Amino acid sequence: MALLEDLTNRAKATYPRILLPESSDARVLEAATLLSSQKIAQVVLLDSKTDTTHGIEFINPKDEDLKLEYAKTLYERRKHKGIDLKEALDLLSNTSVFA
């Protein structure tokens, strides 16, 4: 148990921001609630919800304005590898890439 307690204390000290894309999984929601309520981490979930229950932030991956903003960033970072803006938008349809 000392290892888990040590990891928890280290996380609380830095209070990291983590994004979890699998918000439809009950286990992920339970973990997100625990992390947020115990102030272990700032939790962000990908979901269309706008509720900020337990201090959890939600980002809607279907928000077209946000998707375009992220696509432009992805394009700028990957244009040297031949990606264009349309390909960047297509890639962001995958929630793991969007995350």
MMTF fields as JSON, N, C-alpha, C and O atoms, coordinates in Angstrom:
{
  "mmtfVersion": "1.0.0",
  "mmtfProducer": "UNKNOWN",
  "numBonds": 395,
  "numAtoms": 396,
  "numGroups": 99,
  "numChains": 1,
  "numModels": 1,
  "chainsPerModel": [1],
  "groupsPerChain": [99],
  "chainIdList": ["A"],
  "bondAtomList": [4, 2, 8, 6, 12, 10, 16, 14, 20, 18, 24, 22, 28, 26, 32, 30, 36, 34, 40, 38, 44, 42, 48, 46, 52, 50, 56, 54, 60, 58, 64, 62, 68, 66, 72, 70, 76, 74, 80, 78, 84, 82, 88, 86, 92, 90, 96, 94, 100, 98, 104, 102, 108, 106, 112, 110, 116, 114, 120, 118, 124, 122, 128, 126, 132, 130, 136, 134, 140, 138, 144, 142, 148, 146, 152, 150, 156, 154, 160, 158, 164, 162, 168, 166, 172, 170, 176, 174, 180, 178, 184, 182, 188, 186, 192, 190, 196, 194, 200, 198, 204, 202, 208, 206, 212, 210, 216, 214, 220, 218, 224, 222, 228, 226, 232, 230, 236, 234, 240, 238, 244, 242, 248, 246, 252, 250, 256, 254, 260, 258, 264, 262, 268, 266, 272, 270, 276, 274, 280, 278, 284, 282, 288, 286, 292, 290, 296, 294, 300, 298, 304, 302, 308, 306, 312, 310, 316, 314, 320, 318, 324, 322, 328, 326, 332, 330, 336, 334, 340, 338, 344, 342, 348, 346, 352, 350, 356, 354, 360, 358, 364, 362, 368, 366, 372, 370, 376, 374, 380, 378, 384, 382, 388, 386, 392, 390],
  "bondOrderList": [1, 1, 1, 1, 1, 1, 1, 1, 1, 1, 1, 1, 1, 1, 1, 1, 1, 1, 1, 1, 1, 1, 1, 1, 1, 1, 1, 1, 1, 1, 1, 1, 1, 1, 1, 1, 1, 1, 1, 1, 1, 1, 1, 1, 1, 1, 1, 1, 1, 1, 1, 1, 1, 1, 1, 1, 1, 1, 1, 1, 1, 1, 1, 1, 1, 1, 1, 1, 1, 1, 1, 1, 1, 1, 1, 1, 1, 1, 1, 1, 1, 1, 1, 1, 1, 1, 1, 1, 1, 1, 1, 1, 1, 1, 1, 1, 1, 1],
  "groupList": [{"groupName": "MET", "atomNameList": ["N", "CA", "C", "O"], "elementList": ["N", "C", "C", "O"], "formalChargeList": [0, 0, 0, 0], "bondAtomList": [1, 0, 2, 1, 3, 2], "bondOrderList": [1, 1, 2], "singleLetterCode": "M", "chemCompType": "L-PEPTIDE LINKING"}, {"groupName": "ALA", "atomNameList": ["N", "CA", "C", "O"], "elementList": ["N", "C", "C", "O"], "formalChargeList": [0, 0, 0, 0], "bondAtomList": [1, 0, 2, 1, 3, 2], "bondOrderList": [1, 1, 2], "singleLetterCode": "A", "chemCompType": "L-PEPTIDE LINKING"}, {"groupName": "LEU", "atomNameList": ["N", "CA", "C", "O"], "elementList": ["N", "C", "C", "O"], "formalChargeList": [0, 0, 0, 0], "bondAtomList": [1, 0, 2, 1, 3, 2], "bondOrderList": [1, 1, 2], "singleLetterCode": "L", "chemCompType": "L-PEPTIDE LINKING"}, {"groupName": "GLU", "atomNameList": ["N", "CA", "C", "O"], "elementList": ["N", "C", "C", "O"], "formalChargeList": [0, 0, 0, 0], "bondAtomList": [1, 0, 2, 1, 3, 2], "bondOrderList": [1, 1, 2], "singleLetterCode": "E", "chemCompType": "L-PEPTIDE LINKING"}, {"groupName": "ASP", "atomNameList": ["N", "CA", "C", "O"], "elementList": ["N", "C", "C", "O"], "formalChargeList": [0, 0, 0, 0], "bondAtomList": [1, 0, 2, 1, 3, 2], "bondOrderList": [1, 1, 2], "singleLetterCode": "D", "chemCompType": "L-PEPTIDE LINKING"}, {"groupName": "THR", "atomNameList": ["N", "CA", "C", "O"], "elementList": ["N", "C", "C", "O"], "formalChargeList": [0, 0, 0, 0], "bondAtomList": [1, 0, 2, 1, 3, 2], "bondOrderList": [1, 1, 2], "singleLetterCode": "T", "chemCompType": "L-PEPTIDE LINKING"}, {"groupName": "ASN", "atomNameList": ["N", "CA", "C", "O"], "elementList": ["N", "C", "C", "O"], "formalChargeList": [0, 0, 0, 0], "bondAtomList": [1, 0, 2, 1, 3, 2], "bondOrderList": [1, 1, 2], "singleLetterCode": "N", "chemCompType": "L-PEPTIDE LINKING"}, {"groupName": "ARG", "atomNameList": ["N", "CA", "C", "O"], "elementList": ["N", "C", "C", "O"], "formalChargeList": [0, 0, 0, 0], "bondAtomList": [1, 0, 2, 1, 3, 2], "bondOrderList": [1, 1, 2], "singleLetterCode": "R", "chemCompType": "L-PEPTIDE LINKING"}, {"groupName": "LYS", "atomNameList": ["N", "CA", "C", "O"], "elementList": ["N", "C", "C", "O"], "formalChargeList": [0, 0, 0, 0], "bondAtomList": [1, 0, 2, 1, 3, 2], "bondOrderList": [1, 1, 2], "singleLetterCode": "K", "chemCompType": "L-PEPTIDE LINKING"}, {"groupName": "TYR", "atomNameList": ["N", "CA", "C", "O"], "elementList": ["N", "C", "C", "O"], "formalChargeList": [0, 0, 0, 0], "bondAtomList": [1, 0, 2, 1, 3, 2], "bondOrderList": [1, 1, 2], "singleLetterCode": "Y", "chemCompType": "L-PEPTIDE LINKING"}, {"groupName": "PRO", "atomNameList": ["N", "CA", "C", "O"], "elementList": ["N", "C", "C", "O"], "formalChargeList": [0, 0, 0, 0], "bondAtomList": [1, 0, 2, 1, 3, 2], "bondOrderList": [1, 1, 2], "singleLetterCode": "P", "chemCompType": "L-PEPTIDE LINKING"}, {"groupName": "ILE", "atomNameList": ["N", "CA", "C", "O"], "elementList": ["N", "C", "C", "O"], "formalChargeList": [0, 0, 0, 0], "bondAtomList": [1, 0, 2, 1, 3, 2], "bondOrderList": [1, 1, 2], "singleLetterCode": "I", "chemCompType": "L-PEPTIDE LINKING"}, {"groupName": "SER", "atomNameList": ["N", "CA", "C", "O"], "elementList": ["N", "C", "C", "O"], "formalChargeList": [0, 0, 0, 0], "bondAtomList": [1, 0, 2, 1, 3, 2], "bondOrderList": [1, 1, 2], "singleLetterCode": "S", "chemCompType": "L-PEPTIDE LINKING"}, {"groupName": "VAL", "atomNameList": ["N", "CA", "C", "O"], "elementList": ["N", "C", "C", "O"], "formalChargeList": [0, 0, 0, 0], "bondAtomList": [1, 0, 2, 1, 3, 2], "bondOrderList": [1, 1, 2], "singleLetterCode": "V", "chemCompType": "L-PEPTIDE LINKING"}, {"groupName": "GLN", "atomNameList": ["N", "CA", "C", "O"], "elementList": ["N", "C", "C", "O"], "formalChargeList": [0, 0, 0, 0], "bondAtomList": [1, 0, 2, 1, 3, 2], "bondOrderList": [1, 1, 2], "singleLetterCode": "Q", "chemCompType": "L-PEPTIDE LINKING"}, {"groupName": "HIS", "atomNameList": ["N", "CA", "C", "O"], "elementList": ["N", "C", "C", "O"], "formalChargeList": [0, 0, 0, 0], "bondAtomList": [1, 0, 2, 1, 3, 2], "bondOrderList": [1, 1, 2], "singleLetterCode": "H", "chemCompType": "L-PEPTIDE LINKING"}, {"groupName": "GLY", "atomNameList": ["N", "CA", "C", "O"], "elementList": ["N", "C", "C", "O"], "formalChargeList": [0, 0, 0, 0], "bondAtomList": [1, 0, 2, 1, 3, 2], "bondOrderList": [1, 1, 2], "singleLetterCode": "G", "chemCompType": "PEPTIDE LINKING"}, {"groupName": "PHE", "atomNameList": ["N", "CA", "C", "O"], "elementList": ["N", "C", "C", "O"], "formalChargeList": [0, 0, 0, 0], "bondAtomList": [1, 0, 2, 1, 3, 2], "bondOrderList": [1, 1, 2], "singleLetterCode": "F", "chemCompType": "L-PEPTIDE LINKING"}],
  "groupTypeList": [0, 1, 2, 2, 3, 4, 2, 5, 6, 7, 1, 8, 1, 5, 9, 10, 7, 11, 2, 2, 10, 3, 12, 12, 4, 1, 7, 13, 2, 3, 1, 1, 5, 2, 2, 12, 12, 14, 8, 11, 1, 14, 13, 13, 2, 2, 4, 12, 8, 5, 4, 5, 5, 15, 16, 11, 3, 17, 11, 6, 10, 8, 4, 3, 4, 2, 8, 2, 3, 9, 1, 8, 5, 2, 9, 3, 7, 7, 8, 15, 8, 16, 11, 4, 2, 8, 3, 1, 2, 4, 2, 2, 12, 6, 5, 12, 13, 17, 1],
  "groupIdList": [1, 2, 3, 4, 5, 6, 7, 8, 9, 10, 11, 12, 13, 14, 15, 16, 17, 18, 19, 20, 21, 22, 23, 24, 25, 26, 27, 28, 29, 30, 31, 32, 33, 34, 35, 36, 37, 38, 39, 40, 41, 42, 43, 44, 45, 46, 47, 48, 49, 50, 51, 52, 53, 54, 55, 56, 57, 58, 59, 60, 61, 62, 63, 64, 65, 66, 67, 68, 69, 70, 71, 72, 73, 74, 75, 76, 77, 78, 79, 80, 81, 82, 83, 84, 85, 86, 87, 88, 89, 90, 91, 92, 93, 94, 95, 96, 97, 98, 99],
  "secStructList": [7, 2, 2, 2, 2, 2, 2, 2, 2, 2, 2, 2, 2, 2, 7, 7, 3, 3, 3, 3, 1, 7, 6, 6, 1, 2, 2, 2, 2, 2, 2, 2, 2, 2, 2, 2, 2, 6, 6, 1, 7, 3, 3, 3, 3, 3, 1, 1, 7, 7, 7, 7, 4, 4, 4, 7, 3, 3, 3, 7, 6, 6, 7, 2, 2, 2, 2, 2, 2, 2, 2, 2, 2, 2, 2, 2, 2, 2, 4, 4, 4, 6, 7, 7, 2, 2, 2, 2, 2, 2, 2, 6, 6, 1, 2, 2, 2, 2, 7],
  "xCoordList": [0.81, 0.0, 0.854, 0.399, 2.076, 2.948, 3.219, 3.297, 3.361, 3.616, 2.435, 2.622, 1.23, 0.033, -0.115, -0.461, 0.145, 0.06, 1.109, 0.826, 2.309, 3.381, 3.01, 3.201, 2.484, 2.073, 0.951, 0.951, 0.001, -1.111, -0.599, -1.015, 0.293, 0.848, 1.654, 1.593, 2.399, 3.173, 2.246, 2.515, 1.167, 0.203, -0.478, -0.652, -0.861, -1.503, -0.572, -1.022, 0.707, 1.678, 1.784, 1.975, 1.665, 1.781, 0.427, 0.339, -0.634, -2.011, -2.067, -2.428, -1.709, -1.664, -3.056, -4.065, -3.084, -4.326, -4.275, -3.357, -5.273, -5.294, -6.583, -7.644, -6.476, -7.625, -7.908, -7.013, -9.162, -9.578, -10.625, -11.722, -10.317, -11.254, -12.405, -13.407, -12.299, -13.318, -14.397, -14.609, -15.072, -16.025, -17.306, -18.089, -17.54, -18.747, -18.55, -19.512, -17.331, -17.012, -17.249, -16.671, -18.089, -18.43, -17.194, -17.127, -16.223, -14.997, -14.2, -13.6, -14.201, -13.491, -14.185, -13.525, -15.514, -16.264, -16.018, -15.86, -15.986, -15.726, -14.32, -14.137, -13.345, -11.965, -11.85, -11.171, -12.51, -12.465, -13.055, -12.507, -14.161, -14.798, -13.882, -13.747, -13.262, -12.344, -11.144, -10.799, -10.515, -9.345, -9.679, -8.904, -10.822, -11.218, -11.637, -11.212, -12.461, -12.972, -11.871, -11.955, -10.843, -9.734, -8.592, -7.525, -8.827, -7.841, -6.501, -5.437, -6.577, -5.372, -4.971, -3.784, -5.976, -5.709, -6.903, -8.037, -6.626, -7.682, -8.094, -7.272, -9.339, -9.781, -10.583, -11.455, -10.265, -10.995, -11.487, -10.712, -12.778, -13.364, -13.853, -14.351, -13.708, -14.278, -15.715, -15.984, -16.635, -18.058, -18.827, -18.313, -20.047, -20.862, -21.557, -22.264, -21.366, -21.981, -21.365, -20.226, -22.139, -21.61, -21.617, -21.187, -22.097, -22.147, -20.723, -19.882, -20.453, -19.125, -19.19, -18.602, -19.9, -20.049, -18.693, -17.802, -18.549, -17.332, -16.087, -14.982, -16.239, -15.08, -14.463, -13.327, -15.186, -14.68, -15.048, -16.204, -14.067, -14.287, -14.621, -14.046, -15.546, -15.909, -15.548, -15.793, -14.965, -14.68, -15.47, -15.381, -16.242, -17.087, -16.295, -15.979, -15.971, -15.197, -15.996, -15.436, -17.296, -18.129, -18.323, -19.004, -17.734, -17.799, -16.97, -15.743, -17.637, -16.969, -15.938, -14.889, -16.221, -15.256, -13.98, -12.872, -14.15, -13.004, -12.232, -11.001, -12.973, -12.342, -11.496, -10.387, -12.02, -11.279, -10.022, -8.957, -10.159, -9.004, -7.911, -6.736, -8.302, -7.34, -6.758, -5.578, -7.589, -7.114, -6.04, -5.049, -6.242, -5.241, -3.921, -2.844, -4.022, -2.812, -2.126, -0.907, -2.92, -2.369, -1.715, -0.63, -2.383, -1.835, -0.483, 0.479, -0.418, 0.834, 1.969, 3.12, 1.637, 2.674, 3.081, 4.171, 2.214, 2.488, 2.584, 2.728, 2.508, 2.548, 3.869, 3.911, 4.938, 6.229, 6.223, 7.108, 5.217, 5.082, 4.049, 3.714, 3.545, 2.644, 1.161, 0.343, 0.789, -0.631, -1.24, -0.598, -2.484, -3.171, -4.301, -4.552, -4.973, -5.995, -7.161, -7.689, -7.572, -8.676, -8.302, -9.111, -7.085, -6.632, -6.593, -6.942, -6.169, -6.136, -7.545, -7.753, -8.514, -9.911, -10.418, -11.103, -10.083, -10.496, -9.895, -10.577, -8.626, -7.963, -8.64, -8.716, -9.129, -9.742, -11.112, -11.707, -11.618, -12.863, -12.644, -13.588, -11.4, -11.028, -10.798, -9.931, -11.566, -11.461, -10.083, -9.667, -9.382, -8.031, -7.075, -6.197, -7.238, -6.415, -6.848, -6.009, -8.155, -8.685, -8.15, -7.817, -8.076, -7.587, -6.163, -5.575],
  "yCoordList": [-1.201, 0.0, 1.266, 2.323, 1.162, 2.331, 2.906, 4.123, 2.048, 2.512, 3.325, 4.406, 2.814, 3.515, 4.854, 5.864, 4.852, 6.084, 7.094, 8.288, 6.614, 7.476, 8.089, 9.286, 7.272, 7.774, 8.801, 9.82, 8.526, 9.451, 10.786, 11.844, 10.741, 11.977, 12.765, 13.994, 12.068, 12.749, 13.397, 14.501, 12.719, 13.287, 14.51, 15.524, 14.419, 15.56, 16.772, 17.91, 16.526, 17.621, 18.372, 19.588, 17.665, 18.316, 18.629, 19.454, 17.976, 18.146, 18.182, 19.202, 17.067, 17.032, 17.121, 16.817, 17.537, 17.568, 16.375, 16.253, 15.491, 14.305, 14.257, 14.659, 13.764, 13.631, 12.152, 11.38, 11.765, 10.381, 10.329, 10.861, 9.704, 9.704, 8.707, 8.855, 7.71, 6.654, 6.988, 6.22, 8.11, 8.573, 7.752, 7.931, 6.863, 6.029, 4.792, 4.077, 4.538, 3.386, 3.768, 4.738, 3.016, 3.304, 3.316, 4.089, 2.468, 2.426, 3.713, 4.194, 4.266, 5.523, 6.656, 7.499, 6.674, 7.701, 7.598, 8.612, 6.384, 6.17, 6.661, 7.338, 6.318, 6.751, 8.272, 8.901, 8.853, 10.304, 11.015, 12.01, 10.503, 11.082, 10.987, 11.948, 9.841, 9.636, 10.583, 11.247, 10.642, 11.504, 12.969, 13.695, 13.387, 14.779, 15.105, 16.119, 14.258, 14.542, 14.517, 15.232, 13.702, 13.639, 14.588, 14.559, 15.431, 16.42, 15.79, 16.342, 14.616, 13.931, 14.452, 14.571, 14.766, 15.256, 16.053, 15.845, 16.97, 17.676, 16.759, 16.422, 16.358, 15.372, 16.048, 16.878, 15.67, 16.128, 14.881, 13.959, 14.854, 13.723, 14.191, 15.308, 13.335, 13.621, 13.145, 11.948, 14.088, 13.754, 15.012, 16.122, 14.839, 15.99, 16.627, 17.623, 16.064, 16.631, 17.993, 18.274, 18.823, 20.106, 20.198, 21.204, 19.17, 19.113, 19.066, 18.327, 19.84, 19.821, 19.149, 19.635, 18.041, 17.295, 16.926, 16.47, 17.125, 16.751, 17.435, 16.916, 18.581, 19.295, 18.688, 19.011, 17.819, 17.181, 18.053, 18.445, 18.349, 19.151, 18.22, 17.139, 18.646, 17.874, 18.666, 19.87, 17.98, 18.565, 17.758, 16.531, 18.464, 17.813, 17.593, 18.558, 16.344, 16.079, 16.318, 16.272, 16.571, 16.834, 18.33, 18.723, 19.154, 20.605, 20.988, 20.89, 21.415, 21.676, 22.801, 22.723, 23.838, 24.932, 24.447, 24.779, 23.668, 23.12, 22.139, 22.127, 21.321, 20.35, 21.064, 20.629, 22.152, 22.923, 23.547, 23.553, 24.067, 24.652, 23.598, 23.858, 22.415, 21.33, 20.84, 20.497, 20.811, 20.367, 21.316, 20.878, 22.603, 23.581, 23.368, 23.451, 23.095, 22.836, 21.561, 21.527, 20.507, 19.241, 19.422, 18.899, 20.162, 20.437, 21.149, 20.763, 22.195, 22.951, 22.063, 22.216, 21.148, 20.276, 19.134, 18.582, 18.774, 17.608, 17.907, 16.983, 19.188, 19.497, 19.075, 18.767, 19.057, 18.619, 17.131, 16.649, 16.403, 14.974, 14.748, 13.609, 15.855, 15.742, 15.747, 15.511, 16.003, 16.022, 17.362, 18.407, 17.317, 18.564, 18.77, 17.906, 19.911, 20.252, 19.272, 18.931, 18.814, 17.857, 16.545, 15.967, 16.08, 14.845, 15.022, 14.109, 16.195, 16.472, 16.417, 15.853, 17.0, 16.944, 15.509, 15.12, 14.726, 13.319, 12.54, 11.73, 12.782, 12.091, 12.389, 11.523, 13.613, 14.01, 13.389, 13.581, 12.651, 11.905, 10.753, 10.273, 10.316, 9.273, 9.944, 10.811, 9.551, 10.213, 10.064, 10.925, 9.001, 8.841, 9.871, 10.375, 10.184, 11.219, 12.586, 13.434, 12.796, 14.058, 14.337, 15.473, 13.287, 13.434, 13.914, 14.098],
  "zCoordList": [0.0, 0.0, 0.0, -0.437, 0.484, 0.558, -0.831, -0.993, -1.823, -3.184, -3.703, -4.262, -3.523, -3.979, -3.256, -3.868, -1.97, -1.187, -1.653, -1.754, -1.935, -2.427, -3.78, -3.994, -4.685, -6.004, -5.879, -6.57, -4.998, -4.778, -4.25, -4.723, -3.282, -2.713, -3.743, -3.772, -4.577, -5.622, -6.647, -7.121, -6.985, -7.932, -7.33, -8.007, -6.065, -5.403, -5.377, -5.512, -5.206, -5.132, -6.455, -6.463, -7.563, -8.874, -9.493, -10.402, -9.009, -9.484, -11.018, -11.605, -11.659, -13.127, -13.76, -13.124, -14.998, -15.783, -16.726, -17.536, -16.616, -17.466, -18.265, -17.787, -19.482, -20.36, -20.572, -20.917, -20.362, -20.542, -21.654, -21.481, -22.79, -23.91, -23.782, -24.481, -22.925, -22.846, -21.815, -20.877, -21.974, -20.965, -20.891, -19.958, -21.838, -21.792, -20.913, -20.631, -20.485, -19.64, -18.176, -17.686, -17.485, -16.089, -15.194, -14.238, -15.498, -14.685, -14.827, -13.866, -16.034, -16.27, -15.519, -14.912, -15.56, -14.833, -13.334, -12.654, -12.827, -11.402, -11.035, -10.023, -11.854, -11.606, -11.704, -10.893, -12.69, -12.87, -11.656, -11.182, -11.166, -9.988, -8.774, -8.017, -8.593, -7.468, -7.56, -6.583, -8.73, -8.917, -8.663, -8.04, -9.145, -9.002, -7.571, -7.018, -6.971, -5.625, -4.57, -3.572, -4.781, -3.825, -4.201, -3.589, -5.215, -5.666, -6.032, -5.75, -6.67, -7.127, -8.503, -8.807, -9.34, -10.692, -11.198, -10.767, -12.123, -12.843, -13.985, -14.838, -14.011, -14.993, -16.101, -15.844, -17.337, -18.514, -19.235, -19.49, -19.563, -20.289, -21.65, -21.791, -22.646, -23.962, -23.96, -23.858, -24.072, -24.081, -24.453, -24.321, -24.913, -25.299, -24.098, -24.253, -22.903, -21.702, -21.406, -21.777, -20.736, -20.297, -18.78, -18.216, -18.126, -16.673, -16.124, -16.638, -15.095, -14.484, -13.116, -12.15, -13.04, -11.805, -11.229, -11.946, -9.947, -9.213, -9.759, -9.596, -10.401, -10.909, -12.15, -12.498, -12.82, -14.035, -15.231, -15.393, -16.055, -17.257, -18.421, -18.549, -19.258, -20.444, -21.692, -21.769, -22.662, -23.974, -24.992, -25.037, -25.807, -26.799, -28.091, -28.788, -28.42, -29.64, -30.921, -32.017, -30.793, -31.969, -32.21, -33.157, -31.369, -31.524, -32.755, -32.737, -33.803, -35.085, -34.999, -35.639, -34.221, -34.083, -33.398, -33.818, -32.353, -31.627, -32.502, -32.507, -33.238, -34.139, -35.198, -35.506, -35.749, -36.753, -36.141, -36.758, -34.931, -34.239, -34.031, -34.29, -33.566, -33.354, -34.681, -34.758, -35.72, -37.037, -37.566, -38.149, -37.362, -37.803, -37.058, -37.647, -35.763, -34.97, -35.439, -35.602, -35.656, -36.133, -37.5, -37.754, -38.372, -39.706, -39.601, -40.264, -38.762, -38.617, -38.107, -38.516, -37.221, -36.649, -37.571, -37.426, -38.519, -39.361, -40.854, -41.654, -41.247, -42.68, -43.311, -44.502, -42.537, -43.074, -43.418, -44.125, -42.913, -43.238, -44.341, -44.664, -44.919, -46.052, -45.72, -46.609, -44.487, -44.128, -44.554, -44.451, -45.032, -45.344, -44.33, -43.489, -44.414, -43.425, -43.443, -42.384, -44.615, -44.702, -44.018, -43.292, -44.247, -43.591, -42.074, -41.326, -41.628, -40.189, -39.609, -38.535, -40.317, -39.865, -39.818, -38.873, -40.835, -40.869, -39.703, -39.076, -39.416, -38.309, -36.974, -36.103, -36.818, -35.554, -35.327, -34.267, -36.3, -36.102, -35.129, -34.502, -35.007, -34.056, -32.699, -32.58, -31.674, -30.372, -29.737, -28.961, -30.048, -29.493, -30.082, -29.381, -31.357, -31.991, -31.472, -31.168, -31.371, -30.862, -29.458, -29.119, -28.656, -27.267, -27.265, -26.2]
}
